[in-house]
């Protein structure tokens, strides 16, 4: 099983939707663009958002196990995926990339 690099590529914020539909919350997301996490195989990195993990996990699991080529050539690098979390108000886009390094268990 391989390690997988998770890079925060973009964070969007739809203030009009937040104003119209969301109840006020003080701390929605602590991700920063450019932030990098390393998943040790399919283990969630420390301080990684639980909700985002649920969104990316199916793709990360395939990559960690040596798979890829999602949707018949969707990504230029077949051992990667661009996945967003499921927050409709402030979605975060993550680039997942299989590393050459083996996971440590």
SVG drawing of the C-alpha trace seen along z (x, -y; Angstrom):
<svg xmlns="http://www.w3.org/2000/svg" viewBox="-32 -37 41 39">
<polyline fill="none" stroke="black" stroke-width="0.4" points="0.0,0.0 1.3,-3.5 1.2,-6.8 -1.0,-9.5 -0.3,-13.2 -3.3,-15.4 -2.9,-19.1 -5.5,-21.8 -5.7,-23.4 -8.6,-25.8 -11.2,-27.0 -14.3,-28.6 -16.8,-30.5 -20.4,-31.2 -21.4,-34.1 -24.8,-34.5 -25.7,-30.9 -24.4,-31.2 -26.5,-34.3 -29.6,-32.8 -29.4,-29.2 -26.8,-28.6 -27.2,-29.1 -24.4,-31.1 -21.4,-29.0 -18.1,-30.3 -15.6,-27.8 -16.5,-26.0 -13.1,-25.0 -9.5,-25.3 -8.0,-24.3 -5.5,-26.7 -4.7,-26.7 -1.4,-25.0 -1.6,-23.0 -0.3,-19.4 -1.3,-16.3 0.2,-12.8 -2.1,-9.8 -0.3,-6.7 -2.1,-4.3 -5.8,-4.7 -5.2,-6.3 -6.6,-9.8 -3.9,-12.4 -3.9,-14.2 -6.0,-17.4 -7.7,-16.5 -11.4,-17.5 -13.7,-14.5 -16.3,-15.6 -13.7,-16.2 -12.2,-12.8 -15.5,-11.1 -15.6,-12.8 -12.1,-11.9 -11.7,-8.5 -13.1,-6.3 -10.6,-7.8 -7.8,-7.8 -8.4,-4.1 -8.0,-3.2 -4.9,-5.3 -3.3,-3.9 -3.9,-0.4 -2.1,-1.1 -5.2,-1.9 -6.2,-5.0 -7.3,-6.0 -10.6,-7.2 -13.3,-7.6 -11.1,-6.4 -8.5,-9.1 -10.1,-11.9 -6.8,-13.1 -3.6,-13.7 -1.8,-11.8 -3.7,-8.5 -2.5,-8.1 -4.2,-11.2 -7.7,-12.7 -9.1,-16.2 -11.9,-15.8 -13.9,-18.4 -15.4,-18.1 -19.2,-18.1 -19.6,-21.5 -21.9,-23.3 -21.2,-26.7 -17.4,-26.6 -16.1,-23.6 -12.5,-22.7 -10.8,-21.1 -8.1,-18.5 -5.5,-17.0 -4.7,-13.4 -1.5,-11.9 -0.1,-8.5 3.4,-8.7 6.2,-6.2 6.7,-5.7 5.2,-2.7 2.8,-3.2 4.3,-2.4 2.2,-0.1"/>
</svg>
